[in-house]
């Protein structure tokens, strides 16, 4: 695995997300409670940034049409999206959030 620093943990408020670019990939780093996730920052339905959506539990909701995605799997949990969004391995080391975009947890 090849982890790259995405941001500082303090930059991502609890139950929100932050748009970052990791090795050329647009990623939303999301804090859901104490957990940190990384998901491709593009809704599979309308190609808008998921980082601008709402975080609730382990889901992020696209602000445009309301599609919801599981942050653990990238699978849609609410229409109109039917295709998953890639998620990526995350590690928190000290104050840094590291993401490995070379090893998506959901196939692209």
Phi and psi restraints in degrees (range 20) as a CNS / XPLOR table:
assign (resid 1 and name C) (resid 2 and name N)
       (resid 2 and name CA) (resid 2 and name C) 1.0 -126.4 20.0 2
assign (resid 2 and name N) (resid 2 and name CA)
       (resid 2 and name C) (resid 3 and name N) 1.0 91.2 20.0 2
assign (resid 2 and name C) (resid 3 and name N)
       (resid 3 and name CA) (resid 3 and name C) 1.0 -85.2 20.0 2
assign (resid 3 and name N) (resid 3 and name CA)
       (resid 3 and name C) (resid 4 and name N) 1.0 137.8 20.0 2
assign (resid 3 and name C) (resid 4 and name N)
       (resid 4 and name CA) (resid 4 and name C) 1.0 -125.1 20.0 2
assign (resid 4 and name N) (resid 4 and name CA)
       (resid 4 and name C) (resid 5 and name N) 1.0 142.0 20.0 2
assign (resid 4 and name C) (resid 5 and name N)
       (resid 5 and name CA) (resid 5 and name C) 1.0 -64.3 20.0 2
assign (resid 5 and name N) (resid 5 and name CA)
       (resid 5 and name C) (resid 6 and name N) 1.0 126.7 20.0 2
assign (resid 5 and name C) (resid 6 and name N)
       (resid 6 and name CA) (resid 6 and name C) 1.0 -98.9 20.0 2
assign (resid 6 and name N) (resid 6 and name CA)
       (resid 6 and name C) (resid 7 and name N) 1.0 -40.5 20.0 2
assign (resid 6 and name C) (resid 7 and name N)
       (resid 7 and name CA) (resid 7 and name C) 1.0 -174.4 20.0 2
assign (resid 7 and name N) (resid 7 and name CA)
       (resid 7 and name C) (resid 8 and name N) 1.0 175.9 20.0 2
assign (resid 7 and name C) (resid 8 and name N)
       (resid 8 and name CA) (resid 8 and name C) 1.0 -84.5 20.0 2
assign (resid 8 and name N) (resid 8 and name CA)
       (resid 8 and name C) (resid 9 and name N) 1.0 143.5 20.0 2
assign (resid 8 and name C) (resid 9 and name N)
       (resid 9 and name CA) (resid 9 and name C) 1.0 -57.7 20.0 2
assign (resid 9 and name N) (resid 9 and name CA)
       (resid 9 and name C) (resid 10 and name N) 1.0 -36.7 20.0 2
assign (resid 9 and name C) (resid 10 and name N)
       (resid 10 and name CA) (resid 10 and name C) 1.0 -65.4 20.0 2
assign (resid 10 and name N) (resid 10 and name CA)
       (resid 10 and name C) (resid 11 and name N) 1.0 -17.9 20.0 2
assign (resid 10 and name C) (resid 11 and name N)
       (resid 11 and name CA) (resid 11 and name C) 1.0 -75.5 20.0 2
assign (resid 11 and name N) (resid 11 and name CA)
       (resid 11 and name C) (resid 12 and name N) 1.0 -14.8 20.0 2
assign (resid 11 and name C) (resid 12 and name N)
       (resid 12 and name CA) (resid 12 and name C) 1.0 -111.5 20.0 2
assign (resid 12 and name N) (resid 12 and name CA)
       (resid 12 and name C) (resid 13 and name N) 1.0 108.6 20.0 2
assign (resid 12 and name C) (resid 13 and name N)
       (resid 13 and name CA) (resid 13 and name C) 1.0 -67.9 20.0 2
assign (resid 13 and name N) (resid 13 and name CA)
       (resid 13 and name C) (resid 14 and name N) 1.0 153.0 20.0 2
assign (resid 13 and name C) (resid 14 and name N)
       (resid 14 and name CA) (resid 14 and name C) 1.0 -60.8 20.0 2
assign (resid 14 and name N) (resid 14 and name CA)
       (resid 14 and name C) (resid 15 and name N) 1.0 137.5 20.0 2
assign (resid 14 and name C) (resid 15 and name N)
       (resid 15 and name CA) (resid 15 and name C) 1.0 60.4 20.0 2
assign (resid 15 and name N) (resid 15 and name CA)
       (resid 15 and name C) (resid 16 and name N) 1.0 38.8 20.0 2
assign (resid 15 and name C) (resid 16 and name N)
       (resid 16 and name CA) (resid 16 and name C) 1.0 -149.0 20.0 2
assign (resid 16 and name N) (resid 16 and name CA)
       (resid 16 and name C) (resid 17 and name N) 1.0 -176.7 20.0 2
assign (resid 16 and name C) (resid 17 and name N)
       (resid 17 and name CA) (resid 17 and name C) 1.0 -138.7 20.0 2
assign (resid 17 and name N) (resid 17 and name CA)
       (resid 17 and name C) (resid 18 and name N) 1.0 164.9 20.0 2
assign (resid 17 and name C) (resid 18 and name N)
       (resid 18 and name CA) (resid 18 and name C) 1.0 -135.0 20.0 2
assign (resid 18 and name N) (resid 18 and name CA)
       (resid 18 and name C) (resid 19 and name N) 1.0 130.4 20.0 2
assign (resid 18 and name C) (resid 19 and name N)
       (resid 19 and name CA) (resid 19 and name C) 1.0 -80.2 20.0 2
assign (resid 19 and name N) (resid 19 and name CA)
       (resid 19 and name C) (resid 20 and name N) 1.0 127.6 20.0 2
assign (resid 19 and name C) (resid 20 and name N)
       (resid 20 and name CA) (resid 20 and name C) 1.0 -138.4 20.0 2
assign (resid 20 and name N) (resid 20 and name CA)
       (resid 20 and name C) (resid 21 and name N) 1.0 164.5 20.0 2
assign (resid 20 and name C) (resid 21 and name N)
       (resid 21 and name CA) (resid 21 and name C) 1.0 -118.0 20.0 2
assign (resid 21 and name N) (resid 21 and name CA)
       (resid 21 and name C) (resid 22 and name N) 1.0 122.3 20.0 2
assign (resid 21 and name C) (resid 22 and name N)
       (resid 22 and name CA) (resid 22 and name C) 1.0 -118.1 20.0 2
assign (resid 22 and name N) (resid 22 and name CA)
       (resid 22 and name C) (resid 23 and name N) 1.0 113.1 20.0 2
assign (resid 22 and name C) (resid 23 and name N)
       (resid 23 and name CA) (resid 23 and name C) 1.0 50.2 20.0 2
assign (resid 23 and name N) (resid 23 and name CA)
       (resid 23 and name C) (resid 24 and name N) 1.0 41.5 20.0 2
assign (resid 23 and name C) (resid 24 and name N)
       (resid 24 and name CA) (resid 24 and name C) 1.0 85.9 20.0 2
assign (resid 24 and name N) (resid 24 and name CA)
       (resid 24 and name C) (resid 25 and name N) 1.0 2.3 20.0 2
assign (resid 24 and name C) (resid 25 and name N)
       (resid 25 and name CA) (resid 25 and name C) 1.0 -110.7 20.0 2
assign (resid 25 and name N) (resid 25 and name CA)
       (resid 25 and name C) (resid 26 and name N) 1.0 128.6 20.0 2
assign (resid 25 and name C) (resid 26 and name N)
       (resid 26 and name CA) (resid 26 and name C) 1.0 -77.0 20.0 2
assign (resid 26 and name N) (resid 26 and name CA)
       (resid 26 and name C) (resid 27 and name N) 1.0 122.3 20.0 2
assign (resid 26 and name C) (resid 27 and name N)
       (resid 27 and name CA) (resid 27 and name C) 1.0 -129.0 20.0 2
assign (resid 27 and name N) (resid 27 and name CA)
       (resid 27 and name C) (resid 28 and name N) 1.0 142.7 20.0 2
assign (resid 27 and name C) (resid 28 and name N)
       (resid 28 and name CA) (resid 28 and name C) 1.0 -101.3 20.0 2
assign (resid 28 and name N) (resid 28 and name CA)
       (resid 28 and name C) (resid 29 and name N) 1.0 117.1 20.0 2
assign (resid 28 and name C) (resid 29 and name N)
       (resid 29 and name CA) (resid 29 and name C) 1.0 -89.4 20.0 2
assign (resid 29 and name N) (resid 29 and name CA)
       (resid 29 and name C) (resid 30 and name N) 1.0 125.2 20.0 2
assign (resid 29 and name C) (resid 30 and name N)
       (resid 30 and name CA) (resid 30 and name C) 1.0 -123.9 20.0 2
assign (resid 30 and name N) (resid 30 and name CA)
       (resid 30 and name C) (resid 31 and name N) 1.0 133.5 20.0 2
assign (resid 30 and name C) (resid 31 and name N)
       (resid 31 and name CA) (resid 31 and name C) 1.0 -107.0 20.0 2
assign (resid 31 and name N) (resid 31 and name CA)
       (resid 31 and name C) (resid 32 and name N) 1.0 119.1 20.0 2
assign (resid 31 and name C) (resid 32 and name N)
       (resid 32 and name CA) (resid 32 and name C) 1.0 -117.1 20.0 2
assign (resid 32 and name N) (resid 32 and name CA)
       (resid 32 and name C) (resid 33 and name N) 1.0 99.1 20.0 2
assign (resid 32 and name C) (resid 33 and name N)
       (resid 33 and name CA) (resid 33 and name C) 1.0 65.4 20.0 2
assign (resid 33 and name N) (resid 33 and name CA)
       (resid 33 and name C) (resid 34 and name N) 1.0 -124.9 20.0 2
assign (resid 33 and name C) (resid 34 and name N)
       (resid 34 and name CA) (resid 34 and name C) 1.0 -90.7 20.0 2
assign (resid 34 and name N) (resid 34 and name CA)
       (resid 34 and name C) (resid 35 and name N) 1.0 -7.6 20.0 2
assign (resid 34 and name C) (resid 35 and name N)
       (resid 35 and name CA) (resid 35 and name C) 1.0 -89.4 20.0 2
assign (resid 35 and name N) (resid 35 and name CA)
       (resid 35 and name C) (resid 36 and name N) 1.0 148.2 20.0 2
assign (resid 35 and name C) (resid 36 and name N)
       (resid 36 and name CA) (resid 36 and name C) 1.0 -121.9 20.0 2
assign (resid 36 and name N) (resid 36 and name CA)
       (resid 36 and name C) (resid 37 and name N) 1.0 133.3 20.0 2
assign (resid 36 and name C) (resid 37 and name N)
       (resid 37 and name CA) (resid 37 and name C) 1.0 -129.2 20.0 2
assign (resid 37 and name N) (resid 37 and name CA)
       (resid 37 and name C) (resid 38 and name N) 1.0 161.4 20.0 2
assign (resid 37 and name C) (resid 38 and name N)
       (resid 38 and name CA) (resid 38 and name C) 1.0 -132.8 20.0 2
assign (resid 38 and name N) (resid 38 and name CA)
       (resid 38 and name C) (resid 39 and name N) 1.0 128.6 20.0 2
assign (resid 38 and name C) (resid 39 and name N)
       (resid 39 and name CA) (resid 39 and name C) 1.0 -137.5 20.0 2
assign (resid 39 and name N) (resid 39 and name CA)
       (resid 39 and name C) (resid 40 and name N) 1.0 146.1 20.0 2
assign (resid 39 and name C) (resid 40 and name N)
       (resid 40 and name CA) (resid 40 and name C) 1.0 -54.1 20.0 2
assign (resid 40 and name N) (resid 40 and name CA)
       (resid 40 and name C) (resid 41 and name N) 1.0 133.8 20.0 2
assign (resid 40 and name C) (resid 41 and name N)
       (resid 41 and name CA) (resid 41 and name C) 1.0 -86.2 20.0 2
assign (resid 41 and name N) (resid 41 and name CA)
       (resid 41 and name C) (resid 42 and name N) 1.0 54.4 20.0 2
assign (resid 41 and name C) (resid 42 and name N)
       (resid 42 and name CA) (resid 42 and name C) 1.0 -155.8 20.0 2
assign (resid 42 and name N) (resid 42 and name CA)
       (resid 42 and name C) (resid 43 and name N) 1.0 121.6 20.0 2
assign (resid 42 and name C) (resid 43 and name N)
       (resid 43 and name CA) (resid 43 and name C) 1.0 -64.0 20.0 2
assign (resid 43 and name N) (resid 43 and name CA)
       (resid 43 and name C) (resid 44 and name N) 1.0 135.0 20.0 2
assign (resid 43 and name C) (resid 44 and name N)
       (resid 44 and name CA) (resid 44 and name C) 1.0 -73.7 20.0 2
assign (resid 44 and name N) (resid 44 and name CA)
       (resid 44 and name C) (resid 45 and name N) 1.0 -11.6 20.0 2
assign (resid 44 and name C) (resid 45 and name N)
       (resid 45 and name CA) (resid 45 and name C) 1.0 -92.4 20.0 2
assign (resid 45 and name N) (resid 45 and name CA)
       (resid 45 and name C) (resid 46 and name N) 1.0 -46.3 20.0 2
assign (resid 45 and name C) (resid 46 and name N)
       (resid 46 and name CA) (resid 46 and name C) 1.0 -126.2 20.0 2
assign (resid 46 and name N) (resid 46 and name CA)
       (resid 46 and name C) (resid 47 and name N) 1.0 6.2 20.0 2
assign (resid 46 and name C) (resid 47 and name N)
       (resid 47 and name CA) (resid 47 and name C) 1.0 55.8 20.0 2
assign (resid 47 and name N) (resid 47 and name CA)
       (resid 47 and name C) (resid 48 and name N) 1.0 42.8 20.0 2
assign (resid 47 and name C) (resid 48 and name N)
       (resid 48 and name CA) (resid 48 and name C) 1.0 -115.3 20.0 2
assign (resid 48 and name N) (resid 48 and name CA)
       (resid 48 and name C) (resid 49 and name N) 1.0 158.3 20.0 2
assign (resid 48 and name C) (resid 49 and name N)
       (resid 49 and name CA) (resid 49 and name C) 1.0 -66.3 20.0 2
assign (resid 49 and name N) (resid 49 and name CA)
       (resid 49 and name C) (resid 50 and name N) 1.0 122.8 20.0 2
assign (resid 49 and name C) (resid 50 and name N)
       (resid 50 and name CA) (resid 50 and name C) 1.0 -68.8 20.0 2
assign (resid 50 and name N) (resid 50 and name CA)
       (resid 50 and name C) (resid 51 and name N) 1.0 -25.0 20.0 2
assign (resid 50 and name C) (resid 51 and name N)
       (resid 51 and name CA) (resid 51 and name C) 1.0 -62.5 20.0 2
assign (resid 51 and name N) (resid 51 and name CA)
       (resid 51 and name C) (resid 52 and name N) 1.0 -15.8 20.0 2
assign (resid 51 and name C) (resid 52 and name N)
       (resid 52 and name CA) (resid 52 and name C) 1.0 -90.6 20.0 2
assign (resid 52 and name N) (resid 52 and name CA)
       (resid 52 and name C) (resid 53 and name N) 1.0 0.6 20.0 2
assign (resid 52 and name C) (resid 53 and name N)
       (resid 53 and name CA) (resid 53 and name C) 1.0 -90.9 20.0 2
assign (resid 53 and name N) (resid 53 and name CA)
       (resid 53 and name C) (resid 54 and name N) 1.0 -177.5 20.0 2
assign (resid 53 and name C) (resid 54 and name N)
       (resid 54 and name CA) (resid 54 and name C) 1.0 -95.0 20.0 2
assign (resid 54 and name N) (resid 54 and name CA)
       (resid 54 and name C) (resid 55 and name N) 1.0 142.6 20.0 2
assign (resid 54 and name C) (resid 55 and name N)
       (resid 55 and name CA) (resid 55 and name C) 1.0 -105.4 20.0 2
assign (resid 55 and name N) (resid 55 and name CA)
       (resid 55 and name C) (resid 56 and name N) 1.0 128.4 20.0 2
assign (resid 55 and name C) (resid 56 and name N)
       (resid 56 and name CA) (resid 56 and name C) 1.0 -142.4 20.0 2
assign (resid 56 and name N) (resid 56 and name CA)
       (resid 56 and name C) (resid 57 and name N) 1.0 116.7 20.0 2
assign (resid 56 and name C) (resid 57 and name N)
       (resid 57 and name CA) (resid 57 and name C) 1.0 61.4 20.0 2
assign (resid 57 and name N) (resid 57 and name CA)
       (resid 57 and name C) (resid 58 and name N) 1.0 -132.3 20.0 2
assign (resid 57 and name C) (resid 58 and name N)
       (resid 58 and name CA) (resid 58 and name C) 1.0 -99.6 20.0 2
assign (resid 58 and name N) (resid 58 and name CA)
       (resid 58 and name C) (resid 59 and name N) 1.0 32.4 20.0 2
assign (resid 58 and name C) (resid 59 and name N)
       (resid 59 and name CA) (resid 59 and name C) 1.0 -130.2 20.0 2
assign (resid 59 and name N) (resid 59 and name CA)
       (resid 59 and name C) (resid 60 and name N) 1.0 153.2 20.0 2
assign (resid 59 and name C) (resid 60 and name N)
       (resid 60 and name CA) (resid 60 and name C) 1.0 -123.1 20.0 2
assign (resid 60 and name N) (resid 60 and name CA)
       (resid 60 and name C) (resid 61 and name N) 1.0 138.0 20.0 2
assign (resid 60 and name C) (resid 61 and name N)
       (resid 61 and name CA) (resid 61 and name C) 1.0 -110.7 20.0 2
assign (resid 61 and name N) (resid 61 and name CA)
       (resid 61 and name C) (resid 62 and name N) 1.0 128.6 20.0 2
assign (resid 61 and name C) (resid 62 and name N)
       (resid 62 and name CA) (resid 62 and name C) 1.0 -67.5 20.0 2
assign (resid 62 and name N) (resid 62 and name CA)
       (resid 62 and name C) (resid 63 and name N) 1.0 132.4 20.0 2
assign (resid 62 and name C) (resid 63 and name N)
       (resid 63 and name CA) (resid 63 and name C) 1.0 -71.0 20.0 2
assign (resid 63 and name N) (resid 63 and name CA)
       (resid 63 and name C) (resid 64 and name N) 1.0 -22.3 20.0 2
assign (resid 63 and name C) (resid 64 and name N)
       (resid 64 and name CA) (resid 64 and name C) 1.0 -79.7 20.0 2
assign (resid 64 and name N) (resid 64 and name CA)
       (resid 64 and name C) (resid 65 and name N) 1.0 -54.4 20.0 2
assign (resid 64 and name C) (resid 65 and name N)
       (resid 65 and name CA) (resid 65 and name C) 1.0 -121.0 20.0 2
assign (resid 65 and name N) (resid 65 and name CA)
       (resid 65 and name C) (resid 66 and name N) 1.0 0.2 20.0 2
assign (resid 65 and name C) (resid 66 and name N)
       (resid 66 and name CA) (resid 66 and name C) 1.0 86.9 20.0 2
assign (resid 66 and name N) (resid 66 and name CA)
       (resid 66 and name C) (resid 67 and name N) 1.0 10.2 20.0 2
assign (resid 66 and name C) (resid 67 and name N)
       (resid 67 and name CA) (resid 67 and name C) 1.0 -61.6 20.0 2
assign (resid 67 and name N) (resid 67 and name CA)
       (resid 67 and name C) (resid 68 and name N) 1.0 141.5 20.0 2
assign (resid 67 and name C) (resid 68 and name N)
       (resid 68 and name CA) (resid 68 and name C) 1.0 -118.4 20.0 2
assign (resid 68 and name N) (resid 68 and name CA)
       (resid 68 and name C) (resid 69 and name N) 1.0 142.5 20.0 2
assign (resid 68 and name C) (resid 69 and name N)
       (resid 69 and name CA) (resid 69 and name C) 1.0 -129.5 20.0 2
assign (resid 69 and name N) (resid 69 and name CA)
       (resid 69 and name C) (resid 70 and name N) 1.0 137.9 20.0 2
assign (resid 69 and name C) (resid 70 and name N)
       (resid 70 and name CA) (resid 70 and name C) 1.0 -72.9 20.0 2
assign (resid 70 and name N) (resid 70 and name CA)
       (resid 70 and name C) (resid 71 and name N) 1.0 123.4 20.0 2
assign (resid 70 and name C) (resid 71 and name N)
       (resid 71 and name CA) (resid 71 and name C) 1.0 -68.1 20.0 2
assign (resid 71 and name N) (resid 71 and name CA)
       (resid 71 and name C) (resid 72 and name N) 1.0 -21.5 20.0 2
assign (resid 71 and name C) (resid 72 and name N)
       (resid 72 and name CA) (resid 72 and name C) 1.0 -80.8 20.0 2
assign (resid 72 and name N) (resid 72 and name CA)
       (resid 72 and name C) (resid 73 and name N) 1.0 -33.3 20.0 2
assign (resid 72 and name C) (resid 73 and name N)
       (resid 73 and name CA) (resid 73 and name C) 1.0 -119.4 20.0 2
assign (resid 73 and name N) (resid 73 and name CA)
       (resid 73 and name C) (resid 74 and name N) 1.0 -19.9 20.0 2
assign (resid 73 and name C) (resid 74 and name N)
       (resid 74 and name CA) (resid 74 and name C) 1.0 80.8 20.0 2
assign (resid 74 and name N) (resid 74 and name CA)
       (resid 74 and name C) (resid 75 and name N) 1.0 -2.3 20.0 2
assign (resid 74 and name C) (resid 75 and name N)
       (resid 75 and name CA) (resid 75 and name C) 1.0 -75.3 20.0 2
assign (resid 75 and name N) (resid 75 and name CA)
       (resid 75 and name C) (resid 76 and name N) 1.0 141.5 20.0 2
assign (resid 75 and name C) (resid 76 and name N)
       (resid 76 and name CA) (resid 76 and name C) 1.0 -69.1 20.0 2
assign (resid 76 and name N) (resid 76 and name CA)
       (resid 76 and name C) (resid 77 and name N) 1.0 137.8 20.0 2
assign (resid 76 and name C) (resid 77 and name N)
       (resid 77 and name CA) (resid 77 and name C) 1.0 -117.9 20.0 2
assign (resid 77 and name N) (resid 77 and name CA)
       (resid 77 and name C) (resid 78 and name N) 1.0 5.1 20.0 2
assign (resid 77 and name C) (resid 78 and name N)
       (resid 78 and name CA) (resid 78 and name C) 1.0 -158.2 20.0 2
assign (resid 78 and name N) (resid 78 and name CA)
       (resid 78 and name C) (resid 79 and name N) 1.0 139.1 20.0 2
assign (resid 78 and name C) (resid 79 and name N)
       (resid 79 and name CA) (resid 79 and name C) 1.0 -68.5 20.0 2
assign (resid 79 and name N) (resid 79 and name CA)
       (resid 79 and name C) (resid 80 and name N) 1.0 163.9 20.0 2
assign (resid 79 and name C) (resid 80 and name N)
       (resid 80 and name CA) (resid 80 and name C) 1.0 -89.3 20.0 2
assign (resid 80 and name N) (resid 80 and name CA)
       (resid 80 and name C) (resid 81 and name N) 1.0 -5.5 20.0 2
assign (resid 80 and name C) (resid 81 and name N)
       (resid 81 and name CA) (resid 81 and name C) 1.0 -66.5 20.0 2
assign (resid 81 and name N) (resid 81 and name CA)
       (resid 81 and name C) (resid 82 and name N) 1.0 141.3 20.0 2
assign (resid 81 and name C) (resid 82 and name N)
       (resid 82 and name CA) (resid 82 and name C) 1.0 -123.6 20.0 2
assign (resid 82 and name N) (resid 82 and name CA)
       (resid 82 and name C) (resid 83 and name N) 1.0 -14.4 20.0 2
assign (resid 82 and name C) (resid 83 and name N)
       (resid 83 and name CA) (resid 83 and name C) 1.0 -103.2 20.0 2
assign (resid 83 and name N) (resid 83 and name CA)
       (resid 83 and name C) (resid 84 and name N) 1.0 142.4 20.0 2
assign (resid 83 and name C) (resid 84 and name N)
       (resid 84 and name CA) (resid 84 and name C) 1.0 -71.3 20.0 2
assign (resid 84 and name N) (resid 84 and name CA)
       (resid 84 and name C) (resid 85 and name N) 1.0 164.4 20.0 2
assign (resid 84 and name C) (resid 85 and name N)
       (resid 85 and name CA) (resid 85 and name C) 1.0 -114.2 20.0 2
assign (resid 85 and name N) (resid 85 and name CA)
       (resid 85 and name C) (resid 86 and name N) 1.0 134.7 20.0 2
assign (resid 85 and name C) (resid 86 and name N)
       (resid 86 and name CA) (resid 86 and name C) 1.0 -59.2 20.0 2
assign (resid 86 and name N) (resid 86 and name CA)
       (resid 86 and name C) (resid 87 and name N) 1.0 138.0 20.0 2
assign (resid 86 and name C) (resid 87 and name N)
       (resid 87 and name CA) (resid 87 and name C) 1.0 -114.8 20.0 2
assign (resid 87 and name N) (resid 87 and name CA)
       (resid 87 and name C) (resid 88 and name N) 1.0 159.6 20.0 2
assign (resid 87 and name C) (resid 88 and name N)
       (resid 88 and name CA) (resid 88 and name C) 1.0 -131.7 20.0 2
assign (resid 88 and name N) (resid 88 and name CA)
       (resid 88 and name C) (resid 89 and name N) 1.0 151.0 20.0 2
assign (resid 88 and name C) (resid 89 and name N)
       (resid 89 and name CA) (resid 89 and name C) 1.0 -62.6 20.0 2
assign (resid 89 and name N) (resid 89 and name CA)
       (resid 89 and name C) (resid 90 and name N) 1.0 141.9 20.0 2
assign (resid 89 and name C) (resid 90 and name N)
       (resid 90 and name CA) (resid 90 and name C) 1.0 -129.9 20.0 2
assign (resid 90 and name N) (resid 90 and name CA)
       (resid 90 and name C) (resid 91 and name N) 1.0 142.4 20.0 2
assign (resid 90 and name C) (resid 91 and name N)
       (resid 91 and name CA) (resid 91 and name C) 1.0 -133.7 20.0 2
assign (resid 91 and name N) (resid 91 and name CA)
       (resid 91 and name C) (resid 92 and name N) 1.0 141.5 20.0 2
assign (resid 91 and name C) (resid 92 and name N)
       (resid 92 and name CA) (resid 92 and name C) 1.0 -108.3 20.0 2
assign (resid 92 and name N) (resid 92 and name CA)
       (resid 92 and name C) (resid 93 and name N) 1.0 120.2 20.0 2
assign (resid 92 and name C) (resid 93 and name N)
       (resid 93 and name CA) (resid 93 and name C) 1.0 -121.9 20.0 2
assign (resid 93 and name N) (resid 93 and name CA)
       (resid 93 and name C) (resid 94 and name N) 1.0 112.1 20.0 2
assign (resid 93 and name C) (resid 94 and name N)
       (resid 94 and name CA) (resid 94 and name C) 1.0 62.8 20.0 2
assign (resid 94 and name N) (resid 94 and name CA)
       (resid 94 and name C) (resid 95 and name N) 1.0 -121.0 20.0 2
assign (resid 94 and name C) (resid 95 and name N)
       (resid 95 and name CA) (resid 95 and name C) 1.0 -98.8 20.0 2
assign (resid 95 and name N) (resid 95 and name CA)
       (resid 95 and name C) (resid 96 and name N) 1.0 4.1 20.0 2
assign (resid 95 and name C) (resid 96 and name N)
       (resid 96 and name CA) (resid 96 and name C) 1.0 -105.2 20.0 2
assign (resid 96 and name N) (resid 96 and name CA)
       (resid 96 and name C) (resid 97 and name N) 1.0 143.9 20.0 2
assign (resid 96 and name C) (resid 97 and name N)
       (resid 97 and name CA) (resid 97 and name C) 1.0 -100.9 20.0 2
assign (resid 97 and name N) (resid 97 and name CA)
       (resid 97 and name C) (resid 98 and name N) 1.0 123.2 20.0 2
assign (resid 97 and name C) (resid 98 and name N)
       (resid 98 and name CA) (resid 98 and name C) 1.0 -111.2 20.0 2
assign (resid 98 and name N) (resid 98 and name CA)
       (resid 98 and name C) (resid 99 and name N) 1.0 138.4 20.0 2
assign (resid 98 and name C) (resid 99 and name N)
       (resid 99 and name CA) (resid 99 and name C) 1.0 -130.2 20.0 2
assign (resid 99 and name N) (resid 99 and name CA)
       (resid 99 and name C) (resid 100 and name N) 1.0 142.0 20.0 2
assign (resid 99 and name C) (resid 100 and name N)
       (resid 100 and name CA) (resid 100 and name C) 1.0 -110.7 20.0 2
assign (resid 100 and name N) (resid 100 and name CA)
       (resid 100 and name C) (resid 101 and name N) 1.0 97.3 20.0 2
assign (resid 100 and name C) (resid 101 and name N)
       (resid 101 and name CA) (resid 101 and name C) 1.0 -80.9 20.0 2
assign (resid 101 and name N) (resid 101 and name CA)
       (resid 101 and name C) (resid 102 and name N) 1.0 -7.6 20.0 2
assign (resid 101 and name C) (resid 102 and name N)
       (resid 102 and name CA) (resid 102 and name C) 1.0 -80.6 20.0 2
assign (resid 102 and name N) (resid 102 and name CA)
       (resid 102 and name C) (resid 103 and name N) 1.0 -11.0 20.0 2
assign (resid 102 and name C) (resid 103 and name N)
       (resid 103 and name CA) (resid 103 and name C) 1.0 -129.7 20.0 2
assign (resid 103 and name N) (resid 103 and name CA)
       (resid 103 and name C) (resid 104 and name N) 1.0 69.6 20.0 2
assign (resid 103 and name C) (resid 104 and name N)
       (resid 104 and name CA) (resid 104 and name C) 1.0 -57.1 20.0 2
assign (resid 104 and name N) (resid 104 and name CA)
       (resid 104 and name C) (resid 105 and name N) 1.0 141.6 20.0 2
assign (resid 104 and name C) (resid 105 and name N)
       (resid 105 and name CA) (resid 105 and name C) 1.0 -81.5 20.0 2
assign (resid 105 and name N) (resid 105 and name CA)
       (resid 105 and name C) (resid 106 and name N) 1.0 -17.7 20.0 2
assign (resid 105 and name C) (resid 106 and name N)
       (resid 106 and name CA) (resid 106 and name C) 1.0 -121.6 20.0 2
assign (resid 106 and name N) (resid 106 and name CA)
       (resid 106 and name C) (resid 107 and name N) 1.0 132.1 20.0 2
assign (resid 106 and name C) (resid 107 and name N)
       (resid 107 and name CA) (resid 107 and name C) 1.0 -62.0 20.0 2
assign (resid 107 and name N) (resid 107 and name CA)
       (resid 107 and name C) (resid 108 and name N) 1.0 145.7 20.0 2
